[in-house]
Every structure is written in structure tokens, then in C-alpha cells.
């Protein structure tokens, strides 16, 4: 066992002894194991960290904003406000499309794993 694992084990034992691990949310319930096979191994820790922090990639944030703006445009009766919202909506759609085009490039996960994905799917 390496030194880091030994230190971690000791810290866990101390926390158990001091009762620091009692009455935690989800205590006694099975863990929900996520299937991360679609995430490259070297990106999994970062993916989990960002997911647990509630951080979304920029394109997903933009997508949520686009949906909200479209709803506002659909409900707006004032023509001047409607035009303003449509301009903002179009700017967000343009930004979203630019981001998606960049993602399709060779630096994206799809670009890197495209052949493997197609081979696996047949």
C-alpha cells in the first residue's frame, strides 16, 4: 500500500472514531453508480467534479438560455420588446452554432474517437 493510501485510511479511521461520518445524507442507502464508459478515462475525474458542482459546459448553458428566450419571445405581446428579445435570441443561437462547429473539429471528443465509435456501432 502506498503512503497516500495509508494516510487516507488513517484519516477515515479517525473520522469514524470521532463520529464525523454519522448522519450523512444517503447513509445506509446504496450508492448510485454512474456509467462513465462514454467519458475518456483521463477526463472522468474532471467530469465528476464539474457535474457535482452543477457546472454545465458553455454550449448547454447557451442551449438553456435559448430555450428560455424562445419562450419569452413566444409570450411577448409588445412588438418592441419582442424585437429586442429576438435579437438577443439570434445572438445566442449564433454563439451556440459557433461553439458546436468548434466541437466538431479534430480536437473534440467526437473527432478523437469517431472511428472507434463507428467501429463499435458497426
N, C-alpha and C positions, 0 to 999 in steps of 0.2 A: 504494500500500500504506500502510495507516495505521501509526502509531507502535507500537501494541501488537503488531501482526503482525510488524513489523520486529524488535522486541525478542525476540519468541518465536522467530523464525527464527534470530536470533543465538545465543540460549541453546541451541537444538537443535544448531547447528553446533559450539558449544563442547563440548557433551556428547558428540557423535560424535567430535570430535577427541581428547577425554580418555578415550574408550573406555567411557563411562558407560552407553552403550546396547547394550553387548555382553552376550551370555549371559543375556538376559532371558527369563522364561518365555514360551513361544509364539514365540520368534524363528524366523523362516523359515517360519512357518505362516500360512495365510490368516486374516484377521480374520473373526470371526463377526459378521455384520451383523444387528442386530435390527430387526424390523419394528415401528416405533413409530407407525405411522399411526393406531392406535387411541388414542394419547395426544395430547391437545391440545398444539400447538407450544410454548406458554408453560409447560407442565408437564414437558416432556421432560428438561430438564437435572436438575431435582429428582428425577424418576423414576429416571433412570440413577444419580444419586448415591446415592439410598436403596437401590436394587437392588444396586449394587456393594458397599455397606456391609452388606448382609444384613439390612436393616431391613424388617420387614413392617408393613403397616397394622394397626391395633389389631384390626379385625374378623377378619383372617386369623390373628393370634396367638391370639385367643379361639377361633377355629374349631379350631386345632391343640390347644389345651388341652381343648376339649370332647371331641374325639375321644379324647385320652389318658384323660380322666376316665371316659368311657363304657367304655373298655377295662378300666380298673381296676374299675369297678362290675361289669362282666360277670364278672370273675375273682375278685371278693371273696367269701369264704365267711362271714366274721364279719358278722353282721347289724348290729351297732352301727357298725362301720366302713363298711358298705355304705350305711347311712342318712346318715352324715356325708358320704360321697362324693356321694351323690345330691343332698344339699342344696347342696353346692358346685357340682355339675354344673348344677342348676337355676338357680343364681345366674348362672353364666356364660352359660347359654342366654338368660336374660332380658336380660343386658347385651348379648349379641350381637344379639338381636332389636331392642333399642332403637337400637343403632348402625345396623343395617340400615334401620330406619324413617327415621332421620335422613338416611341416604344417599339415600333415595328422594325426598327433598324437592327443592325448586326449586334449592337450592344445589349439588346433586350434579352430577356429570358427566352422569349419565343425564337428570336434569331439564333441564340446559342443552342437551344435544344430542339429546334424544329425538326431536324432529321430523325432524332431519337423518338420524338413524339409520333411522327408519321410512320416510322418503322413499327412502333409498338401498336399503333392503331390499325396497321395493315395497309 
